[in-house]
């Protein structure tokens, strides 16, 4: 039978925090509900970035019902700081914002091209009439013989050289 802290009654196996800090895990250990013994790396990263004392103070100042969310945020930031010591999760957020901006630009270009094509070919591409003398590929060529629709080229050019970040 387990308690809400995740430790067995009687045998009191230490949580990941107490195990790493090499101390006895008290019954009212603030870390035990959030850093179980089977996830030692979770607390190790938090301890390395923030320190056990600071995390303990943060958790003590919060109401119990908010501690779980706080621990999730602390763990996320610690993991991001381990991957990117300078920017942490701000670097990941910035990279994602740049990707959003690039994709929004590409979407706007594609939408503009659709509007242009709809204006150029009001009857659509799928219909053929006796007056259509050109082949479908020739319909996609502009007045200078350049393709009107070259979205793949735009997408490839904007994604070259940009690093892909993952969190």
Secondary structure, 3 states (H helix, E strand, C coil): CECCCCCECCCCCCCHHHHHHCCCCCCCCCCCCCCCCCCHHHHHHHHHHHCHHHHHHHHHHCCHHHHHHHHHHHHHHHHHHHHCCCCCHHHHHHHHHHHHHHHHHHHHHHHHHHHHHHHHCCCCCCCCCCCCCCCHHHHCECCCCCECCCHHHHHHHHHCCCCCCCC
